[in-house]
Amino acid sequence: MTARRANLLGFIACAGLVAYALYAQLVLRLEPCPLCIFQRVGIFALGALFGLAALHDPQGWGRRVYALLIDLTALATAGVAVRQLYIQSLPPGSVPACGASLDFMLKVFPLTDVITKVLTGSGECAKIDWRFLGLAMPGWVLIAALALGAWGLWWNLRPRRPMLRF
């Protein structure tokens, strides 16, 4: 497999994850909390990077740049997922009360304050409405982000083999 095809598969995987998140929101009626939205943005950004890498199909240092950007985005997304898993693991009495909606905070506060408040977490981020094989959605996002980061790193840093032409 070529790096271009691997990046295209990474893009397709991210598109599938975002599509399922939208399905869960619109069909299953699971309202995303602010940390869920940040994770969704992270997967979307990963998909955009995979898509750009597939379209661009760079050589040499360009592949290393894509590998680095994909990996950093995957790690940031995984970090948000870990934060939500931590909040979900807290005893019920120690979780902060639910705060304002993300839309309201974006209208009222500067972006740095919004990011700080969201990453602090609130009661709505501790609620678990969905499980699959015993894992809540942030657990699956963590697994997906780490797998996609490893995938992007491997295929974009892997030396290219010369193609045999006859």
Backbone as JSON Lines, residues from 0, in Angstrom:
{"i":0,"aa":"M","n":[0.85,-1.18,0.0],"ca":[0.0,0.0,0.0],"c":[0.89,1.24,0.0]}
{"i":1,"aa":"T","n":[0.43,2.25,-0.67],"ca":[1.17,3.5,-0.73],"c":[0.73,4.42,0.41]}
{"i":2,"aa":"A","n":[1.53,5.44,0.68],"ca":[1.18,6.42,1.7],"c":[-0.1,7.16,1.3]}
{"i":3,"aa":"R","n":[-0.28,7.41,0.01],"ca":[-1.49,8.1,-0.45],"c":[-2.73,7.29,-0.1]}
{"i":4,"aa":"R","n":[-2.7,5.99,-0.37],"ca":[-3.86,5.14,-0.06],"c":[-4.07,5.03,1.45]}
{"i":5,"aa":"A","n":[-2.99,4.94,2.2],"ca":[-3.1,4.87,3.66],"c":[-3.72,6.15,4.21]}
{"i":6,"aa":"N","n":[-3.32,7.3,3.68],"ca":[-3.91,8.56,4.12],"c":[-5.37,8.66,3.71]}
{"i":7,"aa":"L","n":[-5.71,8.13,2.54],"ca":[-7.1,8.11,2.12],"c":[-7.94,7.24,3.05]}
{"i":8,"aa":"L","n":[-7.39,6.09,3.46],"ca":[-8.1,5.24,4.42],"c":[-8.26,5.95,5.77]}
{"i":9,"aa":"G","n":[-7.23,6.69,6.2],"ca":[-7.34,7.47,7.42],"c":[-8.45,8.51,7.32]}
{"i":10,"aa":"F","n":[-8.53,9.16,6.15],"ca":[-9.6,10.15,5.91],"c":[-10.97,9.48,5.99]}
{"i":11,"aa":"I","n":[-11.11,8.31,5.36],"ca":[-12.39,7.59,5.36],"c":[-12.78,7.17,6.78]}
{"i":12,"aa":"A","n":[-11.8,6.72,7.56],"ca":[-12.07,6.33,8.95],"c":[-12.57,7.54,9.76]}
{"i":13,"aa":"C","n":[-11.92,8.68,9.59],"ca":[-12.35,9.89,10.32],"c":[-13.74,10.33,9.86]}
{"i":14,"aa":"A","n":[-14.01,10.25,8.57],"ca":[-15.33,10.61,8.06],"c":[-16.39,9.69,8.67]}
{"i":15,"aa":"G","n":[-16.07,8.41,8.8],"ca":[-17.0,7.47,9.42],"c":[-17.25,7.79,10.88]}
{"i":16,"aa":"L","n":[-16.2,8.17,11.6],"ca":[-16.36,8.52,13.01],"c":[-17.22,9.77,13.19]}
{"i":17,"aa":"V","n":[-16.97,10.78,12.36],"ca":[-17.77,12.01,12.45],"c":[-19.21,11.72,12.03]}
{"i":18,"aa":"A","n":[-19.39,10.89,11.01],"ca":[-20.75,10.52,10.58],"c":[-21.5,9.81,11.7]}
{"i":19,"aa":"Y","n":[-20.81,8.91,12.42],"ca":[-21.49,8.23,13.53],"c":[-21.81,9.21,14.65]}
{"i":20,"aa":"A","n":[-20.92,10.16,14.92],"ca":[-21.2,11.16,15.95],"c":[-22.45,11.96,15.59]}
{"i":21,"aa":"L","n":[-22.57,12.32,14.32],"ca":[-23.77,13.05,13.89],"c":[-25.01,12.16,13.96]}
{"i":22,"aa":"Y","n":[-24.87,10.9,13.62],"ca":[-25.98,9.94,13.74],"c":[-26.41,9.84,15.21]}
{"i":23,"aa":"A","n":[-25.45,9.72,16.1],"ca":[-25.77,9.61,17.53],"c":[-26.48,10.87,18.02]}
{"i":24,"aa":"Q","n":[-26.1,12.01,17.51],"ca":[-26.72,13.26,17.92],"c":[-28.11,13.44,17.3]}
{"i":25,"aa":"L","n":[-28.22,13.22,16.0],"ca":[-29.47,13.54,15.3],"c":[-30.5,12.43,15.33]}
{"i":26,"aa":"V","n":[-30.06,11.18,15.32],"ca":[-31.01,10.06,15.28],"c":[-31.22,9.47,16.67]}
{"i":27,"aa":"L","n":[-30.11,9.2,17.37],"ca":[-30.24,8.62,18.72],"c":[-30.56,9.68,19.77]}
{"i":28,"aa":"R","n":[-30.51,10.96,19.39],"ca":[-30.83,12.08,20.28],"c":[-29.9,12.18,21.48]}
{"i":29,"aa":"L","n":[-28.62,11.88,21.28],"ca":[-27.62,12.04,22.34],"c":[-26.96,13.41,22.16]}
{"i":30,"aa":"E","n":[-27.28,14.33,23.03],"ca":[-26.73,15.68,22.93],"c":[-25.26,15.67,23.36]}
{"i":31,"aa":"P","n":[-24.35,16.18,22.52],"ca":[-22.93,16.18,22.89],"c":[-22.62,17.28,23.9]}
{"i":32,"aa":"C","n":[-21.79,16.93,24.86],"ca":[-21.32,17.92,25.83],"c":[-20.16,18.7,25.18]}
{"i":33,"aa":"P","n":[-19.68,19.77,25.81],"ca":[-18.58,20.52,25.21],"c":[-17.32,19.67,24.96]}
{"i":34,"aa":"L","n":[-16.98,18.76,25.86],"ca":[-15.8,17.92,25.62],"c":[-16.03,16.98,24.44]}
{"i":35,"aa":"C","n":[-17.26,16.51,24.26],"ca":[-17.59,15.67,23.1],"c":[-17.41,16.47,21.81]}
{"i":36,"aa":"I","n":[-17.83,17.71,21.83],"ca":[-17.68,18.56,20.65],"c":[-16.21,18.79,20.34]}
{"i":37,"aa":"F","n":[-15.39,19.0,21.37],"ca":[-13.94,19.17,21.14],"c":[-13.35,17.9,20.54]}
{"i":38,"aa":"Q","n":[-13.8,16.73,21.0],"ca":[-13.3,15.48,20.43],"c":[-13.74,15.35,18.97]}
{"i":39,"aa":"R","n":[-14.95,15.75,18.69],"ca":[-15.46,15.7,17.31],"c":[-14.63,16.62,16.41]}
{"i":40,"aa":"V","n":[-14.31,17.8,16.91],"ca":[-13.47,18.73,16.14],"c":[-12.08,18.12,15.91]}
{"i":41,"aa":"G","n":[-11.55,17.44,16.92],"ca":[-10.24,16.8,16.77],"c":[-10.25,15.72,15.7]}
{"i":42,"aa":"I","n":[-11.29,14.88,15.68],"ca":[-11.4,13.83,14.66],"c":[-11.6,14.46,13.29]}
{"i":43,"aa":"F","n":[-12.38,15.53,13.22],"ca":[-12.57,16.24,11.96],"c":[-11.24,16.8,11.45]}
{"i":44,"aa":"A","n":[-10.46,17.4,12.36],"ca":[-9.14,17.94,11.97],"c":[-8.22,16.82,11.5]}
{"i":45,"aa":"L","n":[-8.25,15.69,12.19],"ca":[-7.47,14.53,11.74],"c":[-7.86,14.12,10.32]}
{"i":46,"aa":"G","n":[-9.16,14.07,10.07],"ca":[-9.64,13.72,8.74],"c":[-9.17,14.71,7.69]}
{"i":47,"aa":"A","n":[-9.21,15.99,8.04],"ca":[-8.74,17.02,7.1],"c":[-7.25,16.83,6.79]}
{"i":48,"aa":"L","n":[-6.46,16.54,7.82],"ca":[-5.02,16.32,7.59],"c":[-4.77,15.08,6.75]}
{"i":49,"aa":"F","n":[-5.49,13.99,7.03],"ca":[-5.35,12.79,6.22],"c":[-5.77,13.08,4.77]}
{"i":50,"aa":"G","n":[-6.85,13.82,4.6],"ca":[-7.32,14.15,3.26],"c":[-6.31,14.99,2.5]}
{"i":51,"aa":"L","n":[-5.75,16.01,3.17],"ca":[-4.73,16.84,2.53],"c":[-3.49,16.03,2.18]}
{"i":52,"aa":"A","n":[-3.09,15.15,3.07],"ca":[-1.92,14.31,2.8],"c":[-2.18,13.38,1.62]}
{"i":53,"aa":"A","n":[-3.41,12.87,1.51],"ca":[-3.74,11.99,0.38],"c":[-3.75,12.78,-0.93]}
{"i":54,"aa":"L","n":[-4.3,13.98,-0.91],"ca":[-4.34,14.8,-2.12],"c":[-2.95,15.27,-2.53]}
{"i":55,"aa":"H","n":[-2.19,15.72,-1.56],"ca":[-0.87,16.28,-1.8],"c":[0.16,15.2,-2.14]}
{"i":56,"aa":"D","n":[0.09,14.08,-1.43],"ca":[1.03,12.96,-1.59],"c":[2.48,13.45,-1.68]}
{"i":57,"aa":"P","n":[2.95,14.11,-0.61],"ca":[4.28,14.71,-0.66],"c":[5.41,13.68,-0.61]}
{"i":58,"aa":"Q","n":[6.57,14.14,-0.93],"ca":[7.78,13.33,-0.85],"c":[8.67,13.91,0.26]}
{"i":59,"aa":"G","n":[9.6,13.13,0.74],"ca":[10.63,13.61,1.68],"c":[10.09,14.25,2.93]}
{"i":60,"aa":"W","n":[10.53,15.49,3.18],"ca":[10.2,16.17,4.43],"c":[8.71,16.5,4.52]}
{"i":61,"aa":"G","n":[8.01,16.63,3.42],"ca":[6.57,16.9,3.44],"c":[5.81,15.79,4.13]}
{"i":62,"aa":"R","n":[6.22,14.55,3.89],"ca":[5.58,13.42,4.56],"c":[5.82,13.46,6.05]}
{"i":63,"aa":"R","n":[7.02,13.9,6.45],"ca":[7.32,13.99,7.88],"c":[6.49,15.09,8.54]}
{"i":64,"aa":"V","n":[6.25,16.18,7.82],"ca":[5.42,17.26,8.36],"c":[3.99,16.76,8.57]}
{"i":65,"aa":"Y","n":[3.44,16.06,7.58],"ca":[2.09,15.5,7.74],"c":[2.05,14.5,8.9]}
{"i":66,"aa":"A","n":[3.06,13.66,9.0],"ca":[3.1,12.68,10.1],"c":[3.08,13.4,11.45]}
{"i":67,"aa":"L","n":[3.86,14.47,11.58],"ca":[3.91,15.23,12.83],"c":[2.57,15.89,13.13]}
{"i":68,"aa":"L","n":[1.97,16.54,12.12],"ca":[0.69,17.21,12.33],"c":[-0.43,16.22,12.68]}
{"i":69,"aa":"I","n":[-0.44,15.09,11.99],"ca":[-1.45,14.06,12.28],"c":[-1.26,13.54,13.7]}
{"i":70,"aa":"D","n":[-0.02,13.28,14.07],"ca":[0.24,12.75,15.4],"c":[-0.1,13.74,16.5]}
{"i":71,"aa":"L","n":[0.24,15.01,16.33],"ca":[-0.08,16.02,17.34],"c":[-1.59,16.19,17.49]}
{"i":72,"aa":"T","n":[-2.3,16.18,16.37],"ca":[-3.76,16.3,16.42],"c":[-4.38,15.09,17.1]}
{"i":73,"aa":"A","n":[-3.87,13.91,16.79],"ca":[-4.38,12.69,17.43],"c":[-4.11,12.71,18.93]}
{"i":74,"aa":"L","n":[-2.94,13.16,19.33],"ca":[-2.62,13.22,20.76],"c":[-3.48,14.25,21.48]}
{"i":75,"aa":"A","n":[-3.75,15.39,20.85],"ca":[-4.61,16.4,21.47],"c":[-6.03,15.85,21.63]}
{"i":76,"aa":"T","n":[-6.53,15.16,20.61],"ca":[-7.86,14.57,20.68],"c":[-7.91,13.5,21.77]}
{"i":77,"aa":"A","n":[-6.88,12.68,21.84],"ca":[-6.8,11.65,22.87],"c":[-6.75,12.3,24.26]}
{"i":78,"aa":"G","n":[-6.05,13.41,24.38],"ca":[-5.98,14.11,25.66],"c":[-7.34,14.6,26.14]}
{"i":79,"aa":"V","n":[-8.15,15.12,25.22],"ca":[-9.5,15.56,25.58],"c":[-10.35,14.35,25.98]}
{"i":80,"aa":"A","n":[-10.19,13.24,25.27],"ca":[-10.95,12.03,25.61],"c":[-10.55,11.52,27.0]}
{"i":81,"aa":"V","n":[-9.26,11.54,27.3],"ca":[-8.79,11.11,28.63],"c":[-9.37,12.02,29.71]}
{"i":82,"aa":"R","n":[-9.42,13.32,29.43],"ca":[-9.98,14.25,30.4],"c":[-11.46,13.93,30.68]}
{"i":83,"aa":"Q","n":[-12.21,13.63,29.63],"ca":[-13.62,13.3,29.84],"c":[-13.77,11.96,30.57]}
{"i":84,"aa":"L","n":[-12.94,11.0,30.25],"ca":[-12.99,9.72,30.96],"c":[-12.69,9.92,32.45]}
{"i":85,"aa":"Y","n":[-11.75,10.82,32.75],"ca":[-11.43,11.13,34.15],"c":[-12.65,11.74,34.83]}
{"i":86,"aa":"I","n":[-13.29,12.71,34.18],"ca":[-14.46,13.35,34.76],"c":[-15.58,12.34,34.97]}
{"i":87,"aa":"Q","n":[-15.74,11.41,34.02],"ca":[-16.77,10.39,34.16],"c":[-16.48,9.4,35.29]}
{"i":88,"aa":"S","n":[-15.21,9.29,35.66],"ca":[-14.85,8.34,36.72],"c":[-14.99,8.93,38.12]}
{"i":89,"aa":"L","n":[-15.21,10.25,38.22],"ca":[-15.34,10.9,39.53],"c":[-16.63,10.48,40.22]}
{"i":90,"aa":"P","n":[-16.6,10.42,41.55],"ca":[-17.85,10.13,42.28],"c":[-18.87,11.23,42.02]}
{"i":91,"aa":"P","n":[-20.16,10.9,42.04],"ca":[-21.2,11.86,41.69],"c":[-21.13,13.19,42.44]}
{"i":92,"aa":"G","n":[-20.79,13.21,43.7],"ca":[-20.76,14.46,44.47],"c":[-19.6,15.37,44.14]}
{"i":93,"aa":"S","n":[-18.55,14.87,43.5],"ca":[-17.36,15.69,43.27],"c":[-17.29,16.29,41.87]}
{"i":94,"aa":"V","n":[-18.29,16.05,41.04],"ca":[-18.31,16.61,39.69],"c":[-18.91,18.0,39.76]}
{"i":95,"aa":"P","n":[-18.29,19.01,39.11],"ca":[-18.86,20.35,39.14],"c":[-20.25,20.38,38.49]}
{"i":96,"aa":"A","n":[-21.05,21.33,38.88],"ca":[-22.39,21.47,38.32],"c":[-22.3,21.81,36.84]}
{"i":97,"aa":"C","n":[-23.38,21.55,36.12],"ca":[-23.42,21.84,34.69],"c":[-23.29,23.35,34.48]}
{"i":98,"aa":"G","n":[-22.54,23.72,33.48],"ca":[-22.32,25.13,33.19],"c":[-23.17,25.59,32.01]}
{"i":99,"aa":"A","n":[-22.78,26.73,31.47],"ca":[-23.47,27.29,30.32],"c":[-23.17,26.45,29.07]}
{"i":100,"aa":"S","n":[-24.01,26.6,28.06],"ca":[-23.79,25.86,26.82],"c":[-22.57,26.4,26.09]}
{"i":101,"aa":"L","n":[-22.01,25.59,25.22],"ca":[-20.83,26.0,24.46],"c":[-21.14,27.2,23.58]}
{"i":102,"aa":"D","n":[-22.31,27.23,22.95],"ca":[-22.69,28.37,22.11],"c":[-22.69,29.67,22.91]}
{"i":103,"aa":"F","n":[-23.29,29.62,24.09],"ca":[-23.34,30.82,24.93],"c":[-21.94,31.27,25.34]}
{"i":104,"aa":"M","n":[-21.1,30.3,25.77],"ca":[-19.75,30.67,26.19],"c":[-18.96,31.28,25.05]}
{"i":105,"aa":"L","n":[-19.1,30.74,23.82],"ca":[-18.37,31.29,22.68],"c":[-18.81,32.71,22.36]}
{"i":106,"aa":"K","n":[-20.07,33.03,22.63],"ca":[-20.57,34.39,22.38],"c":[-20.09,35.38,23.44]}
{"i":107,"aa":"V","n":[-19.96,34.91,24.69],"ca":[-19.71,35.81,25.81],"c":[-18.23,35.92,26.19]}
{"i":108,"aa":"F","n":[-17.49,34.79,26.17],"ca":[-16.12,34.76,26.68],"c":[-15.1,34.73,25.54]}
{"i":109,"aa":"P","n":[-13.88,35.18,25.83],"ca":[-12.79,35.0,24.86],"c":[-12.51,33.51,24.66]}
{"i":110,"aa":"L","n":[-11.97,33.14,23.51],"ca":[-11.76,31.74,23.16],"c":[-10.88,31.02,24.19]}
{"i":111,"aa":"T","n":[-9.84,31.68,24.71],"ca":[-8.97,31.02,25.69],"c":[-9.74,30.67,26.96]}
{"i":112,"aa":"D","n":[-10.65,31.56,27.38],"ca":[-11.47,31.28,28.57],"c":[-12.42,30.12,28.3]}
{"i":113,"aa":"V","n":[-12.99,30.07,27.1],"ca":[-13.91,28.99,26.74],"c":[-13.18,27.65,26.79]}
{"i":114,"aa":"I","n":[-11.99,27.6,26.2],"ca":[-11.21,26.35,26.19],"c":[-10.9,25.92,27.62]}
{"i":115,"aa":"T","n":[-10.49,26.86,28.46],"ca":[-10.17,26.54,29.85],"c":[-11.41,26.01,30.58]}
{"i":116,"aa":"K","n":[-12.54,26.68,30.41],"ca":[-13.77,26.25,31.09],"c":[-14.23,24.87,30.6]}
{"i":117,"aa":"V","n":[-14.12,24.63,29.3],"ca":[-14.56,23.34,28.76],"c":[-13.66,22.22,29.26]}
{"i":118,"aa":"L","n":[-12.35,22.43,29.23],"ca":[-11.43,21.38,29.66],"c":[-11.51,21.12,31.16]}
{"i":119,"aa":"T","n":[-12.02,22.08,31.92],"ca":[-12.24,21.87,33.34],"c":[-13.35,20.85,33.53]}
{"i":120,"aa":"G","n":[-14.3,20.86,32.62],"ca":[-15.38,19.88,32.67],"c":[-16.51,20.31,33.57]}
{"i":121,"aa":"S","n":[-17.68,19.74,33.3],"ca":[-18.84,20.05,34.13],"c":[-19.69,18.8,34.24]}
{"i":122,"aa":"G","n":[-20.79,18.92,34.94],"ca":[-21.67,17.79,35.18],"c":[-22.18,17.12,33.92]}
{"i":123,"aa":"E","n":[-22.44,17.91,32.88],"ca":[-22.95,17.31,31.65],"c":[-21.9,16.42,30.98]}
{"i":124,"aa":"C","n":[-20.61,16.7,31.2],"ca":[-19.55,15.88,30.62],"c":[-19.34,14.57,31.39]}
{"i":125,"aa":"A","n":[-19.89,14.5,32.59],"ca":[-19.74,13.29,33.41],"c":[-20.84,12.26,33.13]}
{"i":126,"aa":"K","n":[-21.89,12.7,32.47],"ca":[-23.03,11.82,32.2],"c":[-22.67,10.82,31.11]}
{"i":127,"aa":"I","n":[-22.98,9.54,31.34],"ca":[-22.72,8.49,30.36],"c":[-24.07,8.01,29.82]}
{"i":128,"aa":"D","n":[-24.36,8.34,28.56],"ca":[-25.63,7.96,27.94],"c":[-25.49,6.79,26.98]}
{"i":129,"aa":"W","n":[-24.27,6.42,26.64],"ca":[-24.04,5.46,25.56],"c":[-22.84,4.59,25.91]}
{"i":130,"aa":"R","n":[-22.96,3.32,25.71],"ca":[-21.85,2.38,25.9],"c":[-21.88,1.35,24.78]}
{"i":131,"aa":"F","n":[-20.69,0.88,24.42],"ca":[-20.55,-0.22,23.47],"c":[-19.42,-1.09,23.98]}
{"i":132,"aa":"L","n":[-19.7,-2.36,24.18],"ca":[-18.73,-3.3,24.75],"c":[-18.13,-2.79,26.06]}
{"i":133,"aa":"G","n":[-18.95,-2.12,26.85],"ca":[-18.54,-1.65,28.16],"c":[-17.8,-0.32,28.18]}
{"i":134,"aa":"L","n":[-17.5,0.25,27.02],"ca":[-16.8,1.53,26.96],"c":[-17.75,2.66,26.56]}
{"i":135,"aa":"A","n":[-17.6,3.79,27.23],"ca":[-18.36,4.98,26.85],"c":[-17.72,5.58,25.6]}
{"i":136,"aa":"M","n":[-18.42,6.52,24.99],"ca":[-17.95,7.11,23.74],"c":[-16.55,7.72,23.83]}
{"i":137,"aa":"P","n":[-16.18,8.43,24.91],"ca":[-14.82,8.96,24.95],"c":[-13.75,7.86,24.97]}
{"i":138,"aa":"G","n":[-14.08,6.7,25.5],"ca":[-13.14,5.59,25.46],"c":[-12.87,5.13,24.04]}
{"i":139,"aa":"W","n":[-13.94,5.08,23.23],"ca":[-13.78,4.7,21.82],"c":[-13.06,5.79,21.04]}
{"i":140,"aa":"V","n":[-13.31,7.05,21.38],"ca":[-12.6,8.15,20.71],"c":[-11.11,8.07,21.05]}
{"i":141,"aa":"L","n":[-10.8,7.76,22.29],"ca":[-9.39,7.61,22.7],"c":[-8.71,6.52,21.87]}
{"i":142,"aa":"I","n":[-9.35,5.37,21.77],"ca":[-8.78,4.26,20.99],"c":[-8.62,4.66,19.53]}
{"i":143,"aa":"A","n":[-9.65,5.28,18.97],"ca":[-9.61,5.68,17.56],"c":[-8.53,6.72,17.31]}
{"i":144,"aa":"A","n":[-8.41,7.71,18.18],"ca":[-7.41,8.77,17.99],"c":[-6.0,8.2,18.07]}
{"i":145,"aa":"L","n":[-5.75,7.33,19.04],"ca":[-4.41,6.74,19.15],"c":[-4.11,5.83,17.96]}
{"i":146,"aa":"A","n":[-5.1,5.06,17.52],"ca":[-4.89,4.19,16.36],"c":[-4.65,5.01,15.1]}
{"i":147,"aa":"L","n":[-5.44,6.07,14.9],"ca":[-5.25,6.91,13.72],"c":[-3.92,7.66,13.76]}
{"i":148,"aa":"G","n":[-3.52,8.09,14.95],"ca":[-2.21,8.75,15.07],"c":[-1.08,7.8,14.73]}
{"i":149,"aa":"A","n":[-1.15,6.56,15.22],"ca":[-0.12,5.56,14.91],"c":[-0.13,5.23,13.42]}
{"i":150,"aa":"W","n":[-1.34,5.1,12.85],"ca":[-1.48,4.82,11.43],"c":[-0.83,5.92,10.58]}
{"i":151,"aa":"G","n":[-1.15,7.17,10.89],"ca":[-0.58,8.29,10.14],"c":[0.92,8.4,10.31]}
{"i":152,"aa":"L","n":[1.4,8.15,11.5],"ca":[2.84,8.19,11.75],"c":[3.55,7.1,10.97]}
{"i":153,"aa":"W","n":[3.02,5.88,11.05],"ca":[3.65,4.74,10.37],"c":[3.72,4.96,8.86]}
{"i":154,"aa":"W","n":[2.59,5.27,8.25],"ca":[2.55,5.33,6.79],"c":[3.22,6.57,6.22]}
{"i":155,"aa":"N","n":[3.31,7.65,6.99],"ca":[3.95,8.84,6.46],"c":[5.43,8.91,6.78]}
{"i":156,"aa":"L","n":[5.9,8.11,7.73],"ca":[7.33,8.07,8.02],"c":[8.01,6.86,7.4]}
{"i":157,"aa":"R","n":[7.25,5.91,6.96],"ca":[7.77,4.68,6.38],"c":[8.5,5.0,5.08]}
{"i":158,"aa":"P","n":[9.7,4.44,4.9],"ca":[10.42,4.73,3.66],"c":[9.67,4.15,2.46]}
{"i":159,"aa":"R","n":[9.66,4.9,1.4],"ca":[9.0,4.43,0.17],"c":[9.91,3.46,-0.54]}
{"i":160,"aa":"R","n":[9.28,2.43,-1.05],"ca":[10.04,1.46,-1.85],"c":[9.94,1.88,-3.3]}
{"i":161,"aa":"P","n":[11.04,1.78,-4.01],"ca":[10.95,2.14,-5.44],"c":[10.02,1.17,-6.17]}
{"i":162,"aa":"M","n":[9.25,1.71,-7.07],"ca":[8.32,0.87,-7.83],"c":[9.06,0.21,-8.97]}
{"i":163,"aa":"L","n":[8.82,-1.05,-9.16],"ca":[9.44,-1.8,-10.25],"c":[8.65,-1.54,-11.52]}
{"i":164,"aa":"R","n":[9.36,-1.18,-12.56],"ca":[8.7,-0.94,-13.86],"c":[9.33,-1.85,-14.89]}
{"i":165,"aa":"F","n":[8.49,-2.43,-15.67],"ca":[8.97,-3.34,-16.71],"c":[8.64,-2.79,-18.07]}
